[in-house]
Amino acid sequence: MAELQIEIVAADHFVWSGAAKKLIKARTVNGEIGVLPGHVPTLAVLAAGDLEIEPVSGSRFTVQIDGGFLSVDSDRVVIVADNAVLENAA
C-alpha cells in the first residue's frame, strides 16, 4: 500500500513527521482538501483549523494550526504553519 511522507513544522518549532496512510483533511482558504497517495502536485494556503492525520502505525490524530501552507509532490506532504499544536497523538 502506498503511503504519504508528511512533515509538519511551525514558524518556530518542529511539530511531527512520519508516514501516513492518508492525510484525512486540511482546511484551505478555498475549502477543505483531502490528500491520498498519488495526489497531483498541489500548493495551497491553509486557513486556521485542524489537520487530521492517520499514521501508518498508531491512531488518527489532529494538529491545530493557525494558517500556513500545504505542499504535495510525489507522495510527500509538507505543511508549514504559522503556529501548530499537536493534539491527541498516539
C-alpha positions in Angstrom: 0.0 0.0 0.0 1.3 3.4 -0.9 1.8 5.9 1.8 2.4 9.6 2.3 5.5 11.1 3.9 4.3 14.0 6.0 6.3 16.8 7.6 4.7 19.5 9.7 6.6 22.5 11.0 5.5 25.7 12.7 7.3 29.0 12.2 9.3 28.4 15.4 9.3 24.7 16.1 9.1 21.2 14.6 5.7 19.5 15.1 5.6 16.0 13.5 6.9 13.9 10.7 6.2 10.3 9.6 4.5 8.0 7.2 0.7 8.2 6.9 -2.0 6.1 5.1 -3.6 9.4 4.2 -4.0 13.0 5.3 -7.7 13.0 6.0 -8.5 16.7 6.0 -6.9 20.1 5.8 -8.8 23.4 5.6 -7.6 25.8 2.9 -8.8 29.3 2.3 -10.8 27.9 -0.6 -12.4 24.9 1.3 -11.3 21.5 2.6 -8.8 19.3 0.8 -8.1 15.6 1.3 -4.9 14.0 0.2 -4.2 10.4 -0.6 -1.1 8.7 -2.1 -0.8 9.6 -5.8 -2.3 13.1 -5.3 -1.4 15.6 -8.0 1.2 18.2 -7.1 -0.5 20.9 -5.1 0.3 24.1 -3.3 -2.5 25.5 -1.0 -2.8 28.3 1.5 -4.2 26.9 4.8 -6.8 28.5 6.9 -7.0 28.2 10.7 -8.4 24.8 11.7 -7.5 21.2 12.3 -5.4 18.8 10.2 -6.5 15.2 10.6 -3.8 12.5 10.0 -4.0 8.7 10.0 -0.4 7.5 10.5 0.7 4.1 9.3 1.2 2.9 12.9 -0.9 4.4 15.7 -4.3 6.0 15.7 -5.7 9.1 13.9 -4.7 12.4 15.5 -5.2 16.1 14.9 -2.9 19.1 14.6 -4.5 22.5 15.3 -3.0 25.2 13.0 -3.4 29.0 12.7 -2.9 29.0 8.9 0.1 28.4 6.7 0.9 26.5 3.5 0.5 22.9 2.3 2.6 21.4 -0.5 2.0 18.0 -2.1 4.5 16.4 -4.5 5.4 12.8 -5.2 3.6 11.5 -2.1 5.4 14.0 0.1 3.3 16.5 2.1 5.0 19.5 3.7 2.9 21.7 6.0 4.4 25.0 7.2 2.1 26.5 9.7 2.1 29.9 11.4 1.5 28.1 14.7 0.7 24.4 15.3 -0.3 22.4 18.3 -0.3 18.6 18.2 -3.4 17.1 19.8 -4.2 13.6 20.9 -1.3 11.9 19.1 -0.6 8.3 19.9 
